[in-house]
Amino acid sequence: MTTEILLFGLAGVLVSAAPVLFAVIGETISERAGVINLSMNGTILLSAMAGFAVSVETNSLVLGFLAGALVGALVAAIVAFSSITLKVSQVAVGFVLAITCRDLSYFLGNPYMGQVGPRLGLAPIPGLSELPVIGPLLFRHDIMTYLSFVLIILAWAYIFRTRPGLMLQGIGERPAAAFVRGANVNRLRYIYVIIGGALIGLAGPMYSLSVKAGWKGTISGLDGIGWIALAITIFGGWNPLRAAFGAYLFAILQWLGLVLQPLLPGIPSQVLQVAPFPLMILTLLLVNIGDTEWVARMLAALPERTRHAIEKLLRTLQAKPPASLGVPFERD
């Protein structure tokens, strides 16, 4: 594999990870506020269809992306109203919405199947795109991929380095204490869930208008991405930087499946295409396996140095959700 091909492949990894990043960070914000939005998979499909349809009808990429964000925000608003105001199970509502949005996308998207629409073009950054190695790797992408880089830093800085971000953590960890400090917990939860939903909604048109341009219904290859994004949110420990690592890891595994396919002719191509999904699930299991009793017993039988090394690795991977995640807040 030549350096040029390697750089091209890695640049493709950054592009294909961008929509997953938007979805993961949107879900991270929602769950930091204490609300689980399990509608992600359906939201991505519906927003992909809606973004493509609007772009085809208006010949405007901007309106297509806005339509995707609006779909995500509206679905998230339903999640917020059901769970915060009506206090219905967040898991039940999210799961029903995931199925409903998925089926709606297939039904409403039938007229747009196979149509050719606008596609987001590359926007190389003058000067920087000509730099060796990092130029083609980082500075020859479309605007949404650039925004994904910025989103990682902004989300991390907002959550961990600003006063509103600390309040966001508070309403997800100890909402009663945040309320005592003057926070309108339920109103803030509404705001953050809808913002998170809009970011999830942007992931859809990033696929249908860029990464996998067009709308192909059930063969679009998008069904399941939302569940992977949810797993990456957990793997990321509700931290945008670690979540970004998870999104890029998933994209690299997908790329490796394509690279290894001609080198391993004896393995069916479907196995390599599907492999990233169970591998991410395995990674997710490693995040939560450290506190189990049977792992503790196994580690106790190992030599001390080996045991300490494995324990350190498990502590690094371990992630705990916000303490009040999924718990409605009620004023006493």
C-alpha positions as CSV (number, residue, x, y, z in Angstrom):
1,M,0.0,0.0,0.0
2,T,1.5,3.3,-1.1
3,T,1.6,6.4,1.1
4,E,-0.8,8.2,-1.2
5,I,-3.4,5.3,-1.0
6,L,-3.0,5.2,2.8
7,L,-3.6,8.9,3.1
8,F,-6.6,8.7,0.8
9,G,-8.0,5.9,3.0
10,L,-7.4,7.7,6.3
11,A,-9.0,10.9,4.9
12,G,-12.0,8.8,3.9
13,V,-12.1,7.5,7.5
14,L,-12.4,11.1,8.8
15,V,-15.2,11.8,6.3
16,S,-17.2,8.6,7.1
17,A,-16.8,9.2,10.9
18,A,-18.2,12.8,10.7
19,P,-21.9,11.9,10.7
20,V,-21.4,9.4,13.5
21,L,-19.6,12.1,15.5
22,F,-22.5,14.5,15.1
23,A,-24.9,11.8,16.3
24,V,-22.7,10.7,19.2
25,I,-22.1,14.2,20.5
26,G,-25.8,15.1,20.2
27,E,-26.6,12.0,22.3
28,T,-23.8,12.8,24.7
29,I,-25.4,16.3,25.3
30,S,-28.8,14.8,25.8
31,E,-27.7,12.1,28.2
32,R,-25.5,14.6,30.1
33,A,-28.8,16.4,30.8
34,G,-30.3,13.1,32.1
35,V,-32.5,12.1,29.1
36,I,-31.8,9.0,26.9
37,N,-32.8,9.5,23.3
38,L,-33.1,6.0,21.9
39,S,-34.8,7.3,18.7
40,M,-31.4,7.9,17.1
41,N,-31.5,5.1,14.6
42,G,-34.9,6.2,13.2
43,T,-34.0,9.8,13.4
44,I,-30.9,9.4,11.3
45,L,-32.9,7.5,8.6
46,L,-35.8,10.0,8.6
47,S,-33.5,13.1,8.6
48,A,-31.4,11.5,5.8
49,M,-34.6,11.0,3.7
50,A,-36.0,14.5,4.6
51,G,-32.7,16.3,3.9
52,F,-32.3,14.6,0.5
53,A,-36.0,15.2,-0.5
54,V,-35.8,18.9,0.5
55,S,-32.5,19.3,-1.4
56,V,-34.0,17.7,-4.5
57,E,-37.1,19.9,-4.4
58,T,-35.3,23.2,-3.6
59,N,-31.9,22.4,-5.2
60,S,-30.4,23.8,-1.9
61,L,-28.0,21.9,0.3
62,V,-28.4,24.4,3.1
63,L,-32.2,23.8,3.2
64,G,-31.5,20.0,3.1
65,F,-29.3,20.2,6.2
66,L,-31.7,22.5,8.0
67,A,-34.5,20.0,7.2
68,G,-32.4,17.2,8.8
69,A,-31.7,19.3,11.9
70,L,-35.4,20.2,12.2
71,V,-36.5,16.5,11.9
72,G,-34.0,15.6,14.7
73,A,-35.1,18.5,16.9
74,L,-38.8,17.6,16.5
75,V,-38.3,13.9,17.3
76,A,-36.2,14.9,20.3
77,A,-38.9,17.3,21.4
78,I,-41.3,14.4,21.4
79,V,-38.9,12.4,23.5
80,A,-38.5,15.4,25.9
81,F,-42.2,16.0,26.2
82,S,-43.0,12.3,26.8
83,S,-40.2,11.8,29.4
84,I,-40.0,15.2,31.1
85,T,-43.6,16.4,31.2
86,L,-45.5,13.1,30.9
87,K,-42.8,11.1,32.7
88,V,-43.3,8.1,30.4
89,S,-40.4,5.6,30.2
90,Q,-37.6,7.2,28.1
91,V,-36.6,3.8,26.8
92,A,-40.1,2.8,25.7
93,V,-40.7,6.2,24.0
94,G,-37.3,6.2,22.3
95,F,-37.6,2.6,21.0
96,V,-41.1,3.2,19.6
97,L,-39.9,6.4,17.9
98,A,-36.9,4.6,16.4
99,I,-39.2,2.1,14.7
100,T,-41.7,4.7,13.7
101,C,-39.2,7.1,12.2
102,R,-37.5,4.3,10.3
103,D,-40.7,3.1,8.7
104,L,-41.8,6.6,7.9
105,S,-38.5,7.3,6.1
106,Y,-39.0,4.2,3.9
107,F,-42.6,5.1,3.2
108,L,-42.3,8.8,2.6
109,G,-39.0,8.4,0.7
110,N,-40.4,6.1,-2.0
111,P,-40.8,8.9,-4.6
112,Y,-37.2,9.9,-4.2
113,M,-35.7,6.4,-4.5
114,G,-32.7,6.5,-6.9
115,Q,-33.1,10.1,-7.8
116,V,-30.0,12.2,-8.4
117,G,-29.8,15.3,-6.1
118,P,-27.3,17.9,-5.0
119,R,-24.1,16.7,-3.3
120,L,-21.8,18.5,-0.9
121,G,-18.5,19.2,-2.6
122,L,-15.0,19.4,-1.3
123,A,-13.8,22.7,0.1
124,P,-9.9,22.5,0.3
125,I,-8.4,25.1,2.5
126,P,-6.0,27.2,0.4
127,G,-2.4,26.8,1.4
128,L,-3.0,24.2,4.1
129,S,-4.4,21.6,1.6
130,E,-1.0,21.6,-0.2
131,L,1.0,20.7,2.9
132,P,2.6,17.3,2.8
133,V,0.8,14.4,4.6
134,I,-1.5,16.6,6.8
135,G,-2.8,18.6,3.8
136,P,-4.6,15.7,2.1
137,L,-5.4,14.1,5.4
138,L,-7.0,17.1,7.2
139,F,-7.6,20.0,4.8
140,R,-9.3,18.6,1.7
141,H,-12.7,17.8,3.0
142,D,-16.2,19.2,2.8
143,I,-17.5,21.9,5.2
144,M,-19.4,19.4,7.4
145,T,-16.3,17.3,8.0
146,Y,-14.5,20.4,9.1
147,L,-17.4,21.2,11.4
148,S,-17.1,17.8,13.0
149,F,-13.5,18.6,14.0
150,V,-14.7,21.9,15.5
151,L,-17.7,20.3,17.2
152,I,-15.5,17.9,19.2
153,I,-13.5,20.7,20.7
154,L,-16.4,23.0,21.3
155,A,-18.5,20.3,22.9
156,W,-15.7,19.2,25.2
157,A,-14.8,22.8,26.2
158,Y,-18.5,23.7,26.8
159,I,-19.2,20.7,29.0
160,F,-16.0,20.7,31.1
161,R,-14.7,24.3,30.9
162,T,-17.8,26.6,31.2
163,R,-20.3,27.4,33.9
164,P,-23.3,26.4,31.8
165,G,-21.5,23.2,31.0
166,L,-21.0,22.5,34.7
167,M,-24.7,23.2,35.2
168,L,-25.4,20.7,32.3
169,Q,-23.4,18.1,34.2
170,G,-25.3,19.0,37.4
171,I,-28.8,18.4,36.0
172,G,-27.7,15.0,34.8
173,E,-25.9,14.0,37.9
174,R,-27.7,15.7,40.8
175,P,-30.7,17.6,39.5
176,A,-32.0,18.4,43.0
177,A,-28.7,20.2,43.9
178,A,-28.7,22.0,40.5
179,F,-32.3,23.2,41.3
180,V,-31.2,24.5,44.7
181,R,-28.5,26.5,42.9
182,G,-31.2,28.2,40.8
183,A,-31.3,25.9,37.7
184,N,-34.7,25.3,36.0
185,V,-33.9,21.6,35.6
186,N,-36.8,20.6,33.3
187,R,-36.5,23.6,31.1
188,L,-32.7,23.0,30.7
189,R,-33.4,19.4,29.9
190,Y,-35.8,20.4,27.2
191,I,-33.2,22.7,25.6
192,Y,-30.3,20.3,25.7
193,V,-32.4,17.3,24.4
194,I,-33.6,19.4,21.5
195,I,-30.1,20.7,20.7
196,G,-28.8,17.2,20.9
197,G,-31.6,16.0,18.6
198,A,-30.8,18.7,16.1
199,L,-27.1,17.5,16.0
200,I,-28.3,13.9,15.6
201,G,-30.6,15.1,12.8
202,L,-27.7,16.6,10.9
203,A,-26.1,13.1,10.7
204,G,-28.8,12.0,8.3
205,P,-28.2,14.5,5.5
206,M,-24.5,14.2,6.0
207,Y,-25.0,10.7,4.7
208,S,-27.6,11.3,1.9
209,L,-26.0,14.5,0.7
210,S,-22.3,13.6,1.1
211,V,-21.0,10.3,2.4
212,K,-23.6,8.0,0.7
213,A,-25.2,10.5,-1.6
214,G,-28.8,9.8,-2.6
215,W,-31.7,8.0,-1.0
216,K,-32.0,4.2,-1.6
217,G,-34.6,3.2,1.1
218,T,-33.9,-0.1,2.8
219,I,-30.6,-0.6,0.9
220,S,-29.2,2.8,1.9
221,G,-27.0,1.1,4.5
222,L,-28.0,3.5,7.3
223,D,-30.1,1.2,9.4
224,G,-28.1,0.3,12.5
225,I,-25.9,3.4,12.5
226,G,-27.9,5.0,15.3
227,W,-27.5,1.9,17.5
228,I,-23.8,2.0,16.9
229,A,-23.7,5.7,17.8
230,L,-25.5,4.9,21.0
231,A,-22.9,2.3,21.8
232,I,-20.1,4.7,21.0
233,T,-21.7,7.3,23.4
234,I,-21.4,4.8,26.2
235,F,-17.9,3.7,25.2
236,G,-17.0,7.4,25.1
237,G,-17.9,7.8,28.8
238,W,-20.1,10.8,27.9
239,N,-17.0,12.7,27.0
240,P,-16.8,14.2,23.5
241,L,-13.0,13.5,23.1
242,R,-13.3,9.9,24.0
243,A,-16.5,9.6,22.0
244,A,-14.6,11.0,19.0
245,F,-12.0,8.2,19.4
246,G,-14.8,5.7,19.4
247,A,-16.3,7.1,16.2
248,Y,-13.0,7.1,14.4
249,L,-12.3,3.6,15.6
250,F,-15.6,2.4,14.1
251,A,-14.8,4.2,10.8
252,I,-11.3,2.6,10.8
253,L,-12.8,-0.9,11.3
254,Q,-15.1,-0.3,8.4
255,W,-12.2,0.8,6.2
256,L,-10.1,-2.2,7.2
257,G,-13.0,-4.4,6.1
258,L,-12.7,-2.9,2.6
259,V,-8.8,-3.1,2.6
260,L,-8.7,-6.7,3.8
261,Q,-11.4,-8.0,1.5
262,P,-9.1,-8.6,-1.5
263,L,-6.3,-9.9,0.7
264,L,-8.6,-12.6,2.3
265,P,-10.5,-14.1,-0.6
266,G,-11.5,-17.1,1.5
267,I,-13.6,-15.0,3.8
268,P,-17.1,-14.0,2.5
269,S,-17.2,-10.2,1.9
270,Q,-20.4,-9.9,4.1
271,V,-18.3,-11.1,7.1
272,L,-15.8,-8.2,6.7
273,Q,-18.6,-5.7,6.1
274,V,-20.5,-6.6,9.2
275,A,-17.4,-7.2,11.4
276,P,-17.2,-3.6,12.7
277,F,-20.6,-3.9,14.4
278,P,-19.9,-6.9,16.7
279,L,-16.4,-5.5,17.3
280,M,-17.9,-2.3,18.7
281,I,-20.3,-4.3,20.8
282,L,-17.3,-6.2,22.2
283,T,-15.5,-3.0,22.9
284,L,-18.7,-1.8,24.7
285,L,-18.6,-4.9,26.9
286,L,-15.0,-4.1,27.9
287,V,-16.1,-0.7,29.1
288,N,-18.5,-2.3,31.7
289,I,-16.7,-5.5,32.5
290,G,-14.2,-4.3,35.1
291,D,-16.6,-4.3,38.1
292,T,-18.0,-7.8,37.7
293,E,-17.2,-10.4,40.3
294,W,-16.0,-13.1,37.8
295,V,-13.5,-10.8,36.3
296,A,-12.2,-10.0,39.8
297,R,-11.7,-13.7,40.5
298,M,-9.9,-14.3,37.2
299,L,-7.6,-11.3,37.8
300,A,-6.8,-12.6,41.3
301,A,-5.3,-15.7,39.8
302,L,-2.9,-13.8,37.6
303,P,0.7,-12.7,38.4
304,E,0.8,-9.4,40.2
305,R,2.4,-7.3,37.4
306,T,0.0,-8.7,34.8
307,R,-3.0,-8.2,37.1
308,H,-2.1,-4.5,37.7
309,A,-1.6,-3.9,34.0
310,I,-5.0,-5.4,33.2
311,E,-6.7,-3.6,36.0
312,K,-5.2,-0.3,34.9
313,L,-6.5,-0.9,31.3
314,L,-10.0,-1.8,32.6
315,R,-10.1,1.4,34.8
316,T,-9.1,3.4,31.7
317,L,-11.9,1.9,29.7
318,Q,-14.5,2.1,32.4
319,A,-17.2,4.7,32.2
320,K,-20.1,5.6,34.5
321,P,-23.3,7.2,33.2
322,P,-24.7,10.4,34.7
323,A,-26.3,9.4,38.0
324,S,-29.8,10.7,37.1
325,L,-29.8,9.4,33.6
326,G,-33.3,8.3,32.7
327,V,-34.8,9.6,36.0
328,P,-37.5,12.2,35.8
329,F,-37.0,15.3,38.1
330,E,-39.8,16.3,40.4
331,R,-39.8,19.3,42.6
332,D,-40.5,18.4,46.2
